[in-house]
Amino acid sequence: MKWDEVRKTYTNTFVKIQILDSHLEGNNKIIDDMAIIKAIDDNKSATKELMNCSEGTVVYHTANENIIIEVKNIRAYRGRI
């Protein structure tokens, strides 16, 4: 399902989605295709669902025109250098 279709079906609400296809543009992950897991009514429930998301699932609000996730490359070193 495309983001435009999701926004038309679920207006002004949070949705939990499974990412099916995406691509990178610089530091941004652009979601091309997704499957709806469920709609979420309130902010508190949306935050709880987001904290429990596994890899490949996100919670996003349909008020956003595009679904873009900023990717941060965090490099950590352990031990002595």
C-alpha positions as CSV (number, residue, x, y, z in Angstrom):
1,M,0.0,0.0,0.0
2,K,1.3,3.5,-0.8
3,W,1.3,6.4,1.7
4,D,-1.3,8.4,-0.2
5,E,-3.7,5.5,0.0
6,V,-3.0,5.1,3.8
7,R,-3.7,8.8,4.3
8,K,-7.0,8.7,2.4
9,T,-8.1,5.6,4.3
10,Y,-6.9,6.6,7.8
11,T,-7.3,10.4,8.1
12,N,-5.7,12.3,10.9
13,T,-4.7,9.3,13.0
14,F,-1.6,7.2,14.0
15,V,-1.0,4.0,12.1
16,K,1.4,1.2,12.8
17,I,2.9,-0.1,9.6
18,Q,5.2,-2.9,8.4
19,I,7.8,-1.5,5.9
20,L,7.7,-3.7,2.8
21,D,10.0,-1.6,0.5
22,S,12.1,1.5,1.0
23,H,15.2,3.3,-0.4
24,L,17.8,5.7,1.0
25,E,18.3,9.3,-0.2
26,G,21.2,10.7,1.8
27,N,20.4,10.3,5.5
28,N,16.7,9.7,4.8
29,K,14.9,6.4,4.5
30,I,12.0,6.9,2.1
31,I,9.2,4.3,2.6
32,D,7.8,3.2,-0.8
33,D,5.5,0.3,0.1
34,M,3.9,-0.7,3.4
35,A,1.3,-2.9,5.1
36,I,-1.0,-1.5,7.8
37,I,-0.9,-3.4,11.1
38,K,-3.4,-1.3,12.9
39,A,-4.8,2.2,13.4
40,I,-4.1,3.9,16.8
41,D,-6.5,6.4,18.3
42,D,-4.5,8.4,20.9
43,N,-1.0,9.7,21.5
44,K,-0.3,7.6,24.6
45,S,-1.2,4.4,22.8
46,A,0.8,5.5,19.8
47,T,3.9,6.1,21.9
48,K,3.5,2.8,23.6
49,E,3.3,1.0,20.3
50,L,6.3,2.9,18.9
51,M,8.4,1.8,21.9
52,N,7.5,-1.8,21.3
53,C,8.2,-1.7,17.5
54,S,10.6,-4.3,16.1
55,E,12.8,-3.8,13.1
56,G,10.8,-2.9,10.0
57,T,7.8,-1.6,11.9
58,V,7.0,2.1,12.7
59,V,4.2,4.3,14.0
60,Y,3.5,7.4,11.9
61,H,0.8,10.0,11.8
62,T,-1.2,10.4,8.6
63,A,-1.1,14.2,8.9
64,N,2.4,14.0,7.4
65,E,2.5,14.3,3.6
66,N,5.4,12.0,3.2
67,I,6.8,9.1,5.2
68,I,10.5,9.8,5.7
69,I,12.7,8.4,8.5
70,E,16.0,10.1,9.3
71,V,18.8,7.5,9.6
72,K,21.6,8.3,12.0
73,N,24.9,6.4,11.7
74,I,26.2,6.1,15.2
75,R,29.6,4.5,15.5
76,A,30.8,3.4,18.9
77,Y,34.1,2.0,19.8
78,R,34.7,-0.3,22.8
79,G,38.0,-0.9,24.5
80,R,41.3,0.9,23.9
81,I,42.3,2.5,20.7
